[in-house]
Amino acid sequence: MGSAREFEIGLDKLLKGQVEGKIVEATKLLAMEALQRVVMKSPVDTGRFRGNWRVAIGSPASTPISRIDKGGGTTIGVGSSVIGRMNEPRVVYVTNNLPYAVRLEEGWSAQAPAGIVAVTIAELQAFFSKL
C-alpha cells in the first residue's frame, strides 16, 4: 500500500502533465482564433496593416515589419507557426505596431468602423461565455 507522499507525487505529475497540456492547447486555440479574426478584420488598402500583425510568446513584438499581405494568409501562416511552437503555458501576444494602428482601432477606417481588436475580444468573450 502506497504512502500519502507517493500519492501526492503521483497526483502532482498527473496534474502537471494533463492540466498543463490542456492549458497549452486551449491557449493555442484561443491565440489562433484571435489572430485569424484580427487579421481578417483589418482594413486593406495596400495590405501593410494586415501584414503587420505579429505573434510573440512571452513578450510582445515591439516594432513594425515590412510585410505586405492583402489576403492575410501569409500573416496567419507565420503567426500560426509561432503559436504551434509553444509547448508550455505562456502568454501569447498578437500585436500590430504600425503608427496608425490606434487610429484604425478607434474607427478611422470605414472598413472597420468599430475597430478590430475590441470587436475580436467581444466576439471571443461571447463565444467562451456560452461554454
Stockholm file with secondary structure:
# STOCKHOLM 1.0

chainA/1-131         MGSAREFEIGLDKLLKGQVEGKIVEATKLLAMEALQRVVMKSPVDTGRFRGNWRVAIGSPASTPISRIDKGGGTTIGVGSSVIGRMNEPRVVYVTNNLPYAVRLEEGWSAQAPAGIVAVTIAELQAFFSKL
#=GR chainA/1-131 SS CCCHHHHHHHHHHHHHHHHHHHHHHHHHHHHHHHHHHHHHHSCCSSSHHHHTEEEEESSCCCSCCCCCCSSSHHHHHHHHHHHHTCCSCCCEEEEECCTTHHHHHTTCSTTSTTCSHHHHHHHHHHHHHTC
#=GC SS_cons         CCCHHHHHHHHHHHHHHHHHHHHHHHHHHHHHHHHHHHHHHSCCSSSHHHHTEEEEESSCCCSCCCCCCSSSHHHHHHHHHHHHTCCSCCCEEEEECCTTHHHHHTTCSTTSTTCSHHHHHHHHHHHHHTC
//
